[in-house]
Amino acid sequence: MTGGSPRRRAAVLGLLALAAMAFAPPAAAEALVFEPSTRQVEITSNFSGTTLTVFGTIERDAATVGRSAGWELAVTLVGPNRTLVTRRKERTLGIWINREGRTYVAPSYYAVATTRPIAELATPEALKGAQVGLDALILPESIPGGVEIMAGSRDFREAFLRLQRTAGHYAEYPGGIRRMGTSLWATTLPIPADVPVGAYRVRAILFADGGQIAEGETAIEVAKSGFESTVADLAAHRPVLYGIASVLIALLTGWLGGVLFRRD
């Protein structure tokens, strides 16, 4: 019995390994390979906005059979989260006053380009899971009292999205991805002049047959440079020096103004 026990254990382990291989999910047949045109966007005093070009390809393994319905693609550029408040104004005694409000911790910037209209890329569930399109964004709301509502209020959500689109911080570009052959693609997304600094995520999501089949992500950095970077660093990390420098600059400016415009 002592000699047979190890053999039985080995047999059982072998059967378990075969069962795990049989029920394991298949390896992805497609893979996304892409690269942004730059890894760092520098904001200087004359920065008026720029664009980010993303180009890539869809790689298939040797055993992959071409899909009859083809593939669809979405590319998103998502900025760092920040706290944003949307308020409802009401007219009281002829004056518009802020009343009820909702607080969102949401992307400071969101742009998406697709190969075709977003609703035609995949099922609503797949779009929601991939956060593709403004309608699919999950925007939980915080209301006074610290209560968070995952579904949120439709009126406040629509107002929030409308304000962000008007400001140029949220945008959709259906058909903005250019196909170049059977697997190559490229797209260009704008970066407005007033975007906040920080790490931005570039995501590419591949769809086929109504579902998501592949995804890739990389990052770019939006940062201040030059004199603006020095001032921002002083304000954030050396507030005493920043305050002294501000006072000295104000005194110098006032003295120069007095000299230049002095009446003899």
C-alpha positions in Angstrom: 0.0 0.0 0.0 2.8 2.4 0.7 4.2 1.8 -2.8 0.8 2.3 -4.5 -0.2 5.5 -2.7 2.2 7.8 -4.5 1.2 6.3 -7.9 -2.5 6.9 -7.1 -1.7 10.5 -6.1 0.2 11.1 -9.3 -2.6 9.7 -11.3 -5.2 11.9 -9.6 -3.0 15.0 -10.1 -2.6 14.1 -13.7 -6.4 13.8 -14.2 -6.9 17.2 -12.4 -4.3 18.8 -14.7 -6.1 17.4 -17.8 -9.4 18.7 -16.5 -8.0 22.1 -15.8 -6.6 22.3 -19.4 -9.9 21.1 -20.8 -11.9 23.8 -19.0 -9.4 26.6 -19.2 -10.4 29.6 -21.4 -8.8 29.7 -24.8 -5.9 32.0 -25.4 -6.7 35.2 -27.1 -6.5 34.9 -30.9 -5.9 38.6 -31.5 -3.6 41.0 -29.8 -3.3 44.8 -30.1 0.0 46.4 -30.6 0.0 50.3 -30.7 2.1 53.3 -29.9 1.3 57.0 -29.3 3.2 59.6 -31.2 4.6 61.0 -28.0 5.0 60.0 -24.4 5.1 63.5 -22.9 3.2 66.6 -23.7 4.9 69.7 -22.4 2.7 72.7 -21.4 4.6 76.0 -21.9 3.5 79.7 -21.7 2.4 79.6 -25.4 0.8 76.2 -25.3 -2.4 76.3 -27.4 -3.3 72.7 -27.5 -2.0 69.8 -29.6 -3.0 66.4 -31.0 -2.0 62.9 -30.1 -1.7 60.3 -32.9 -2.0 56.6 -32.1 -1.1 54.0 -34.6 -1.1 50.3 -34.3 -1.8 46.9 -35.7 -3.9 43.8 -34.9 -1.7 40.7 -34.6 -3.2 37.2 -35.1 -1.7 33.9 -34.3 -1.2 31.3 -37.0 -4.3 29.3 -36.1 -6.7 32.3 -36.1 -9.4 32.1 -38.7 -10.6 35.4 -40.2 -13.9 36.7 -38.7 -16.7 36.9 -41.1 -18.1 40.1 -39.5 -14.6 41.7 -39.3 -13.4 43.8 -36.4 -14.2 47.1 -34.8 -11.9 49.3 -32.7 -12.2 52.1 -30.1 -9.3 54.2 -28.8 -9.8 56.3 -25.7 -7.7 59.0 -24.1 -8.6 59.4 -20.4 -7.2 62.1 -18.1 -6.6 61.8 -14.3 -9.7 61.8 -12.1 -10.7 65.0 -10.3 -13.7 66.1 -8.2 -16.3 68.0 -10.2 -19.6 69.5 -8.9 -22.8 70.0 -11.0 -25.4 72.3 -9.5 -29.0 72.9 -10.4 -30.0 76.6 -10.6 -33.5 77.8 -9.6 -35.1 81.2 -10.1 -36.0 82.7 -6.8 -37.4 86.3 -6.6 -36.0 87.0 -10.0 -32.5 85.8 -9.1 -30.9 82.5 -10.2 -29.6 80.6 -7.2 -27.6 77.4 -6.9 -29.7 74.7 -5.2 -29.3 71.0 -5.3 -26.0 69.6 -6.5 -24.1 66.4 -7.2 -20.4 65.7 -6.8 -18.6 63.5 -9.3 -15.1 62.0 -9.1 -14.7 61.6 -12.9 -12.0 61.8 -15.6 -10.8 65.3 -16.1 -10.6 64.5 -19.8 -12.2 61.8 -22.0 -12.0 61.4 -25.7 -12.9 58.3 -27.8 -12.4 57.6 -31.5 -14.0 54.6 -33.1 -14.2 52.8 -36.5 -17.9 53.4 -36.7 -20.8 54.8 -34.7 -20.4 53.7 -31.1 -23.7 51.9 -30.8 -22.7 49.7 -33.7 -19.4 48.5 -32.3 -20.7 45.9 -29.8 -23.6 45.1 -27.5 -24.5 47.7 -24.8 -23.2 45.4 -22.1 -19.8 45.1 -23.9 -19.5 48.9 -24.3 -20.4 49.4 -20.7 -17.8 46.9 -19.5 -15.2 48.6 -21.6 -16.3 52.2 -20.8 -16.5 53.1 -24.4 -18.6 56.1 -25.2 -20.1 58.8 -23.0 -23.3 56.8 -22.5 -21.3 53.9 -21.2 -19.3 55.9 -18.6 -19.9 54.9 -15.0 -20.3 58.2 -13.1 -21.3 57.5 -9.5 -22.7 60.6 -7.7 -22.0 61.8 -4.2 -24.8 63.8 -2.5 -24.7 65.8 0.8 -24.3 63.4 3.7 -21.6 61.3 2.1 -24.0 59.0 0.3 -22.8 57.6 -3.0 -25.3 56.7 -5.7 -23.8 54.4 -8.4 -26.6 54.7 -10.9 -26.9 58.5 -10.4 -29.6 60.9 -11.4 -30.3 61.0 -15.1 -30.9 64.8 -15.1 -27.6 65.6 -13.3 -25.7 63.1 -15.4 -26.9 64.6 -18.6 -26.1 68.1 -17.3 -22.6 67.0 -16.2 -21.9 65.4 -19.6 -23.3 68.4 -21.5 -21.1 70.8 -19.5 -18.0 68.7 -20.1 -18.7 68.5 -23.8 -19.3 72.2 -24.1 -15.9 72.8 -22.3 -14.2 70.5 -24.8 -13.2 68.1 -22.1 -15.4 65.2 -23.2 -15.7 64.2 -26.9 -16.6 61.4 -29.2 -15.3 60.9 -32.7 -17.2 58.1 -34.5 -15.4 57.0 -37.6 -12.2 58.7 -36.4 -10.1 55.6 -36.7 -8.5 55.1 -40.1 -8.2 51.5 -41.4 -5.0 50.9 -43.4 -5.3 47.4 -44.9 -6.6 44.4 -43.0 -4.9 45.0 -39.7 -3.2 48.4 -39.6 -5.0 51.5 -38.1 -4.4 55.0 -36.9 -6.3 57.8 -35.2 -5.7 61.3 -33.9 -7.2 62.8 -30.7 -7.0 66.4 -29.6 -5.5 67.6 -26.4 -7.0 71.1 -25.5 -4.9 73.9 -24.1 -6.7 73.8 -20.7 -6.3 70.2 -19.8 -4.9 69.4 -16.3 -1.5 68.0 -15.9 -0.9 64.4 -14.9 -0.9 60.8 -16.2 -3.2 60.1 -19.1 -4.3 56.6 -20.2 -4.4 55.6 -23.8 -6.6 52.5 -24.3 -7.4 50.5 -27.4 -10.3 48.1 -27.3 -11.0 45.5 -30.1 -14.5 44.2 -30.7 -15.8 41.4 -32.9 -19.1 39.6 -33.1 -20.7 42.0 -30.6 -18.1 41.4 -27.8 -14.7 42.6 -26.6 -11.9 40.3 -27.7 -8.7 42.2 -26.9 -7.5 45.3 -25.1 -4.3 47.2 -24.6 -3.2 50.2 -22.5 -0.3 52.6 -22.3 0.3 56.0 -20.6 1.5 59.5 -21.6 2.3 62.4 -19.3 1.0 65.9 -19.6 3.4 68.2 -17.7 4.3 71.8 -17.3 7.8 72.9 -18.5 10.0 75.9 -18.3 9.1 78.9 -16.1 5.5 77.5 -15.5 7.0 74.3 -14.2 9.2 76.2 -11.8 6.3 78.3 -10.5 4.1 75.3 -10.0 6.8 73.4 -8.2 7.4 76.3 -5.8 3.7 76.7 -5.1 3.2 73.0 -4.4 6.4 72.1 -2.6 8.0 75.4 -1.3 5.1 77.6 -0.4 7.2 79.9 1.8 9.6 80.7 -1.0 6.7 81.1 -3.4 5.0 83.6 -1.1 8.3 85.6 -0.7 8.9 85.6 -4.4 5.3 86.8 -5.1 5.7 89.7 -2.7 9.0 90.7 -4.2 7.7 90.6 -7.7 4.6 92.7 -6.7 6.9 95.3 -5.0 9.2 95.4 -8.0 6.3 95.7 -10.4 4.8 98.6 -8.4 8.2 100.4 -8.2 8.7 100.1 -11.9 5.2 101.3 -12.6 5.9 104.3 -10.4 9.1 105.1 -12.2 7.7 104.7 -15.7 4.6 106.7 -15.1 5.9 109.3 -12.7 4.9 112.9 -13.4 7.7 115.4 -12.9 
